Amino acid sequence: MTFDLFEDGRPESMGDGAVLLRAFAQAQATDLVEAIDVLAEVAPFRHLMTPGGKAMSAAMTNCGAQGWVSDRRGYRYEASDPATGKFWPAMPPTFHALAVRAAQATGYNGFDPDVCLINRYEPGAKMSLHQDRDEPDQSQPIVSVSLGLEAVFLWGGTERSSNVRKIILRHGDVFVFGGRSRLYFHGIAPLKAGDFPGVGQRRLNLTFRRVAPI
């Protein structure tokens, strides 16, 4: 593994259509965190079950036209929250605008996300290497926003066995990937303990995607 840490705030190419935007969302981070807490009152965070029957260590919820869910039936998107039977809460306009702006800043014009996965990591939580491949149109990029505690992002390649780079993601950083990197394996190393001002002992992650055909 190699370790990457960029400090100067410039967009950093991660290769093959992936770009890291340091502190891109920092100016509106407080509003984003407050909005997440409001959304979680409507659609609470929960630890989803993998098809193999294991609970995910990161808790999650959704907002937007559909939500990503997982259980013994598999991974999929559904228009309503299985826990309540209600539609997922609407995506806040500020969320949508941020995702569009980040996509444009990295050369992905025309991105119109209709779903946002919200992950909550607490100390020790992680995300194993995986591909984001449940979206029908994989020509659309993914925009990922980091809030709260610092995380080690694992950035691989087209195979699970590909070499993995370790990239520090901090409060307000945005990672955009599409094109050839759209199906790269990626994950989050176990989160270290800490207490981030205004966010607490957690890392929040907004992941914007397009699910419905354009």
Salt bridges, closest charged atoms under 4 A:
ASP4 OD2 - ARG165 NE 2.81
GLU7 OE1 - ARG170 NH1 3.71
ASP8 OD2 - ARG10 NE 2.81
GLU12 OE2 - ARG10 NH2 3.68
ASP16 OD1 - ARG180 NH1 3.67
ASP37 OD1 - ARG202 NH2 3.21
ASP71 OD2 - ARG76 NH2 2.78
GLU78 OE2 - ARG76 NE 2.70
ASP81 OD2 - ARG46 NH2 2.86
ASP112 OD1 - HIS96 NE2 2.65
ASP112 OD2 - ARG210 NH1 3.23
ASP114 OD2 - ARG210 NE 3.95
GLU122 OE2 - ARG120 NE 3.82
ASP132 OD1 - HIS130 NE2 3.31
ASP132 OD2 - HIS186 NE2 3.15
ASP132 OD1 - ARG209 NH2 3.35
GLU135 OE1 - ARG182 NH2 2.73
GLU135 OE2 - ARG209 NH1 2.87
GLU150 OE1 - ARG170 NE 3.14
ASP173 OD2 - ARG22 NH1 2.23
